[in-house]
Amino acid sequence: MSSEKQYTKKIPKELISLTAEMAAANVPGVNTVKEVKTVKDKNILWMDIYLTVDFGVKIPQLAWDVQDAVKVAVTALKAGDIETINIHIQGVEMTKEGKKL
């Protein structure tokens, strides 16, 4: 077994979830990341990300942007191969000049 695979198994899924949460929160249009659920089986990852978005954003594009950001961040951890990143939009927040209405 290579040293990379041994390292991969030692990264806790809580750290993976936190990394994904931070990456998703930095995507423009994401209002709040409510929860990140990560399932890890050997070197395969499945993720569900629950968030609210700002009013007026194009949700399909936002979902792609979040998936891309999370994939880049989690891949940098060398935590395993990402099988799925599901984005769940929990709500839309009305804002005016960066403040909640």
N, C-alpha and C positions, 0 to 999 in steps of 0.2 A: 504494500500500500504506500502510495506516495505521501510525502509530508504535507502537500496541499490538501489532500483528502482528510488527513488527520486533523489539520487545522480547521477545515470546514465543519467537522462534526462538533467542535467545541464552542461554536458561536451560539449563544442562547437565543431562542426565538423572541424573547422580550427585547433584546438589542436589535434584532432585525425589524421588529414592529416599530420600535422607537425611531430607527433610521428611516423607515418608510413614512412614518408620520411627519417627521421633520421635512422630508423631501416633498411630500404632498402639500404641506402647509405653505411652502414657498412658491407654489405655482400661482400666478396671478389669476384671480377669480375665485379661488378657494377661500371661503369665509372661515370655516371651522372644520378641523378634522375631529370627528366625534369618536372614532374608534378604528383601530387596525387589528384585524385578527390574522394570525399567521399560523399555518399548519406546516410542520416540517417533518418529513419522513425520509430518513437517510439524507440524501443531498438534493431532495426535491422540495420546492416551496410552493405553497398556494396561499394567496393573500386576498382578504376582503377589506376594502377601505370604505368607511362610512363618513360622508362629509356633507356640509352645507355649502352652497355656492352663492356668489353675489348675483343679484338680479341683473339680467341683461347679457350674461355670458352665454356663449354658445356651448351648451352642455356636451355635445359629442366631442367637440374639439378639446374642451377642458378635460374630459375623461382621458383622451389620448395623451394630453400633456402630463396629466398626473401619472398615468401608467409609465410614460417614458422617464419622468423624473425619478419615480420609485425604482424602476429597473436599473437605471444608472447608479443610484445610491446603494442599492442592495447588492448589485453585482460588484461594486467596489469593495464590499465587505468580504467577498469570496465566501459567502454563506451557503451557496448551493445554486442549483439551477432553478430558475423561476418558471414554473409550469403555467400559473395563472395569476393575474392581478384583476380582481373584480372591483369595479367602482360602483358604489351605491350612493345615489344622491338622496339625502334625507330631508332636504328642504332648500328653499331659496330665501335669502335675506335681502330685504329692501334696504338700501343704503343711500345716503345723500352726502356727497363730499367726504366719503370715508367714515361717516358716522351712521350708526343704526337709527332708523326712524322709529 
